[in-house]
Every structure is written in structure tokens, then in C-alpha cells.
Amino acid sequence: MDIKRDLTEQEDEIIYRAINEFQKYGRTDIGCPICNRRINYVGNNSSFSILCEKCGNIYSLRGI
């Protein structure tokens, strides 16, 4: 299940903080901004996704 709505500005800020922690430390304690469950970072050098245990794919970015 993936979210079916756009994230709010506040939810985006939480996701960006989590992405920075994942990229810097390889992990984060920040929960999903929608349901507060655990989130995971799945990606490689050109793309990544933030996946929530309950909500599914909550953020994706694809490079070239």
C-alpha cells in the first residue's frame, strides 16, 4: 500500500530530516510522519525510496 495523497510541508520536513540521517548514519529514529511507525531507506546511488511499515512508499526520488 502506498500513500494516496501529497505530503504536507511539515511531513516533507520530517522526511528530509530522516533522509539526511539515513545518508549520514545509515539509520534513523524518526518515525513515519503519517502514522509514526518505523521507516526504512531503500536505494542506490541514483534513486531511493522511504518506506513505512504501515503506509508503504511515502517518498521516492529517481535520478538520471
Beta strands, then each sheet from edge to edge (+ up, - down):
strand 1: 39-43
strand 2: 47-52
strand 3: 56-62
sheet 1: 1+ 2- 3+
end
